[in-house]
Amino acid sequence: MNQSYPAFVSFHSLCNCFGYAKLLTAINATNDLSLVNEKFNGPTLGSFRMRSCENPNIYCDLQLFGQLPFTNVFVNSVFAEVSGFQERQEVILEKIANKTYCSYIEVAPRTVDDYSVIAQSQASIENEFLNQIRLVSQNMIIPHFLSPGVYVQFRILNIVPATSNPVILTNQTELHVQTVTEGSQSDEKATMAKKVSSIVQDLSTQAFLSNYVIQLEKTPVVGRVLPRKIVESWLKTDVDKIDKNTLYISGKENCPYPEKGIVEIRSLVRNEQQESCQFFYLHRTNTTTLKKNDDVLNDSLAHMFDSLQLTNRYHCVDGSGSLEPYVNVKIYEVPEDRICTLRYCDVMMEKEIFQWIEEFEMTNLVTQSLHAKVQAKPILLSVEGTELDVSLDDKAIRVKVLPSIKGLVKRVTESTCFLLDITTEMIYKKITDPKQKLSESEASKRRRRRPDDSETLETPKTEPTNGTNHIENFGLVQSENFVQIGSHSKMLSELDKVCRNEKRHVMVLGGNGSGKTTFIKKLARRLSYNSSVTFCKLIPCALLKGRSADIIEKLLNDTMTELEVKKPSCLFLDDFDVILPQIDQEQRHLAMEKVVSVLSQKLRTTGVSVVLVAQRLSSLNDGFVEQVMRARPIISRKIELGPLTKVCGNFNHSKYHDLLLIRIFFNDKMGQ
C-alpha cells in the first residue's frame, strides 16, 4: 500500500459492494448526488483499502471505479454500515499493489434468517456473487442483494489458500456456503438454527476484529471517574447520547481523530482487597483540534475534558454507571488474541423465574431482548460474566450471562474478553448453586441489624446518597444561595488552590454564630466544581461526642482510606474540638493520646487535604496543637472568623453579618 487518496464517503443505491470515485465541486455536488445509477461507471482504478480517518482500525476492502482526481467515494449504504462507515465521513483510500487470488472461499450467514435464505438460494447466490463483489478479506462481512432493498449478510470464514491479505475472486473461484448436516434426523429448521451458531468460527485473526482494538500507551492510562452530576452540568441534553458500554476520556496530543476500542479497566474500591476487572469500549476524544461539526457529543466531551485537568491522569465519563464516582482506574489495551467472539453463552436465572419463562414460553422474548442490547455493539464479558436486566413487555428480570467455552477454538484465560454478538446462541439455565445467586435490586436490599450494632459506628449519614449506596460529594449537595460578603470571595479562591494540593491542611476557627459551617460549605462547593473536581467529605464531629477512641480512630482511618482512593479529595472535620477537646493536663488520657497520635501521623502522611473546624485554638487538645502547629507545623493556613455585629441576610444554617473579619496566619506565626 504505497499510494493513498483522501476522500469523503457518499452512498449509492446500486446492489453491489464496489466503490465509485467522483470529483464533486460546490456547483455540481447536488446534481451528482441526485443522479445515481447512470453516472456510476468508468474504468477500474484498482483495489483499495478504505480506512477511517477517525479510527484507522476501521476499514474495508473494495474495488474502485472512476477516474482521478476524485473527492468522494460512493459505496452501498448497507455495505458501508456493516463495515463501520457513515455518510460524509472522511476516509483514506490506500491502494493495494499486491493482488492475491484464491481457489475457493467459504461463507456463513450472520443470523438464522440469513442462513435459511442462503441455504435455499445457494445456486443463484453463487451465480450472482461475482456481479456484486470481487475483493474480499478473511472475516469480512458482506451483504448480498437478492433484489433492491432485500439482502442477506454473511461472513467470509475461510480463504483457500489461507492468507491475511485481500484476495481477488475470479470465475474459477468456488463459493462454498455452509449447509445443514446431511442425513439429520431432526427438524430442518431446528437444525439450521443450531448449525448457524456452530459455523460462525472464533474471529481472532487480523481482519475485522481489529475494529475493536485500540493502541494505548505502554504504561497504563490512569483515569478518574467523574460523578454524574458534573457530567450532566457540562453535557446537558447531550448526556442522553452517552453509550452505556463506553468509557470516555480525553484523546492523545496531536491525534486528529477520536479513537475507539476495547479496554480492560482495573479499579480498587473501598472494602475490596484486590483490583476488580471489567471490559469497556473506550472513546478518546480529539481535544487538540476542537471544532464544530456534526459530532455534537464529541464536541461537548472535548470541551469538558479540555476544561477539567488533572496532573498525570485523565478525567473520564462512565456510561455504564458501574464504576464508583471519583475512583481512579487503570486502563489497559486488549490485544486481538485476547478478544473472542462467543458461539454459545449461558443465561442463568433464578429457579422461579426460569420456571415462569418456560411455563409461558417466553424464551424467544428473552432472546429478542438480549439481541436488542447488541444491535449497535456486542456485549463485553469477562470470564466471570455479568448481570443484566432484561425487559419482557411490562416486566424486567435479572439474568447472569456467562461465556461458554463450548465450541471455542482459542485458549481461554482469565484475561480473555468475550464478545456476545447477535450470532451467539443462548443456553438458558436455572441457578442451582447458592454461590451464583443473583444480586438483589437496590429497592429490595435491607440491612440486617447485627448484635454488636451498638458498639459500631458508620459514617454519619448527613448527606443524601446518589442511588449507589455511596455518599455524594459534600460540595455537590449544597443548594443554598450564599451571600458574598467582603473579602470572602478572595479568601475562598485562595483556599480553593490550597486544598487542591496534597498534604495542605487548613484550620478554621470561630465562635458560635461566626458562620464557620456556612464558610466551609461555600469552600466545599468551590472545590467540587473546580477544574480538578475535588471530592469533599464532611464528618460532623459533634455526632461523635461520647464515642470511644477506637470507634473514632476506625472512622477516621476508613474515611481517609476512601479519600485516598478518590484523590484529589478534601476532608472537612466540623466541630473538631469535640473529639479532641482541651483536657486536664494533670491526668493522663491514654485513649485521647492514641487518637492524637493516629491523627497527627495521618495528617503528615496522607495525600488528602484536611480542613479542621473548631471554636478556638485554646479549646483544642494541647498535645495535638503542639504536634501539628508548633513542633513540626503541617497546617498551611489558619483562619479566624471574627465576631459578628450586625445581622444581615436569610440563611438556613447560621446567622451571617455584613462584617466578616478574617486573619491569615502563615507557618512562621503558627505559635503566636
Disulfide bonds with the S-S distance in Angstrom:
none
